[in-house]
Each structure stands twice: as C-alpha cells, then as structure tokens.
Amino acid sequence: MLAQAGRPIGWRLHQTEEEVEAKEKKLVLNPNVDEVRNILIQDMLYSSGLEKLAFIDGVGETRADEFRDSLGGTRYQTDGLRVVLFLTTRPLSLSDTEVLDWHPALELREADVVREIENDGK
C-alpha cells in the first residue's frame, strides 16, 4: 500500500459533473505531510490493523527556514522520514504492534530537543 497526503482543489457542493471530474484529476499535497503521516499511523494502530511499523529515510529533513516544493507546487516542511506499515488481517492490540528499529526516529527527536534546550540556556 502506498499513501500520499492529497486533497481535491477548490471543492464546492454545487458543481457541474465536468468541474468535479477536472478537480478530482488534480490533487494538491497537504503541506502538513508529517502530521498526516502520523494521523495515518494512529488510525491504523487504533483500528487494530497494524502488525509492525518502522521509519525509514525519505527525502531528508528541512530546516526551520527551508521549504520543499512538490510537483503540484505545494510548499511543505518535513522531518524527512517515511513510515513502513505491515498490515494484519486479524485484529491486534496496541501492545502487540511491533515497532521495528530501522531508523532511530525517536532517539533523534530526543537529541534535537536536548540540543534546543541547551542552546536556549546559553
């Protein structure tokens, strides 16, 4: 399964069929790509449909003053990580979901927070 955070442009309730079809063909990337990724992970966890998950390197992290541009022209910032989800056909509890250590995503975030706190104190 491959998922991307997209949405139709300019959706309105009163449109002709031609307008709807034209807009459905053009999707825009949601600029909150990391938030959408995390919401997808949470949804899969709470629906008991996730056996394992892991983070891997993606496009690379953007700095606070830096943006990336998607092919559709949307500007976004990202932590640069992608998630790999292993779906299950039988329901699993949260405690049964295995988090694989392919990329130390949480450790890196903790190190960033510690550096930020140390820099603020100077």
Secondary structure as a PSIPRED ss2 file (coil, helix, strand):
# PSIPRED VFORMAT (PSIPRED V4.0)

   1 M C   1.000  0.000  0.000
   2 L C   1.000  0.000  0.000
   3 A C   1.000  0.000  0.000
   4 Q C   1.000  0.000  0.000
   5 A C   1.000  0.000  0.000
   6 G E   0.000  0.000  1.000
   7 R E   0.000  0.000  1.000
   8 P E   0.000  0.000  1.000
   9 I C   1.000  0.000  0.000
  10 G C   1.000  0.000  0.000
  11 W C   1.000  0.000  0.000
  12 R C   1.000  0.000  0.000
  13 L C   1.000  0.000  0.000
  14 H C   1.000  0.000  0.000
  15 Q C   1.000  0.000  0.000
  16 T C   1.000  0.000  0.000
  17 E H   0.000  1.000  0.000
  18 E H   0.000  1.000  0.000
  19 E H   0.000  1.000  0.000
  20 V H   0.000  1.000  0.000
  21 E H   0.000  1.000  0.000
  22 A H   0.000  1.000  0.000
  23 K H   0.000  1.000  0.000
  24 E H   0.000  1.000  0.000
  25 K H   0.000  1.000  0.000
  26 K C   1.000  0.000  0.000
  27 L E   0.000  0.000  1.000
  28 V E   0.000  0.000  1.000
  29 L E   0.000  0.000  1.000
  30 N C   1.000  0.000  0.000
  31 P C   1.000  0.000  0.000
  32 N C   1.000  0.000  0.000
  33 V H   0.000  1.000  0.000
  34 D H   0.000  1.000  0.000
  35 E H   0.000  1.000  0.000
  36 V H   0.000  1.000  0.000
  37 R H   0.000  1.000  0.000
  38 N H   0.000  1.000  0.000
  39 I H   0.000  1.000  0.000
  40 L H   0.000  1.000  0.000
  41 I H   0.000  1.000  0.000
  42 Q H   0.000  1.000  0.000
  43 D H   0.000  1.000  0.000
  44 M H   0.000  1.000  0.000
  45 L H   0.000  1.000  0.000
  46 Y H   0.000  1.000  0.000
  47 S C   1.000  0.000  0.000
  48 S C   1.000  0.000  0.000
  49 G C   1.000  0.000  0.000
  50 L E   0.000  0.000  1.000
  51 E E   0.000  0.000  1.000
  52 K E   0.000  0.000  1.000
  53 L E   0.000  0.000  1.000
  54 A E   0.000  0.000  1.000
  55 F E   0.000  0.000  1.000
  56 I E   0.000  0.000  1.000
  57 D E   0.000  0.000  1.000
  58 G C   1.000  0.000  0.000
  59 V C   1.000  0.000  0.000
  60 G C   1.000  0.000  0.000
  61 E C   1.000  0.000  0.000
  62 T C   1.000  0.000  0.000
  63 R C   1.000  0.000  0.000
  64 A C   1.000  0.000  0.000
  65 D C   1.000  0.000  0.000
  66 E C   1.000  0.000  0.000
  67 F C   1.000  0.000  0.000
  68 R E   0.000  0.000  1.000
  69 D E   0.000  0.000  1.000
  70 S C   1.000  0.000  0.000
  71 L C   1.000  0.000  0.000
  72 G C   1.000  0.000  0.000
  73 G C   1.000  0.000  0.000
  74 T C   1.000  0.000  0.000
  75 R E   0.000  0.000  1.000
  76 Y E   0.000  0.000  1.000
  77 Q C   1.000  0.000  0.000
  78 T C   1.000  0.000  0.000
  79 D C   1.000  0.000  0.000
  80 G C   1.000  0.000  0.000
  81 L E   0.000  0.000  1.000
  82 R E   0.000  0.000  1.000
  83 V E   0.000  0.000  1.000
  84 V E   0.000  0.000  1.000
  85 L E   0.000  0.000  1.000
  86 F E   0.000  0.000  1.000
  87 L E   0.000  0.000  1.000
  88 T C   1.000  0.000  0.000
  89 T C   1.000  0.000  0.000
  90 R C   1.000  0.000  0.000
  91 P C   1.000  0.000  0.000
  92 L C   1.000  0.000  0.000
  93 S C   1.000  0.000  0.000
  94 L H   0.000  1.000  0.000
  95 S H   0.000  1.000  0.000
  96 D H   0.000  1.000  0.000
  97 T C   1.000  0.000  0.000
  98 E E   0.000  0.000  1.000
  99 V E   0.000  0.000  1.000
 100 L C   1.000  0.000  0.000
 101 D C   1.000  0.000  0.000
 102 W C   1.000  0.000  0.000
 103 H C   1.000  0.000  0.000
 104 P C   1.000  0.000  0.000
 105 A H   0.000  1.000  0.000
 106 L H   0.000  1.000  0.000
 107 E H   0.000  1.000  0.000
 108 L H   0.000  1.000  0.000
 109 R H   0.000  1.000  0.000
 110 E H   0.000  1.000  0.000
 111 A H   0.000  1.000  0.000
 112 D H   0.000  1.000  0.000
 113 V H   0.000  1.000  0.000
 114 V H   0.000  1.000  0.000
 115 R H   0.000  1.000  0.000
 116 E H   0.000  1.000  0.000
 117 I H   0.000  1.000  0.000
 118 E H   0.000  1.000  0.000
 119 N H   0.000  1.000  0.000
 120 D H   0.000  1.000  0.000
 121 G C   1.000  0.000  0.000
 122 K C   1.000  0.000  0.000
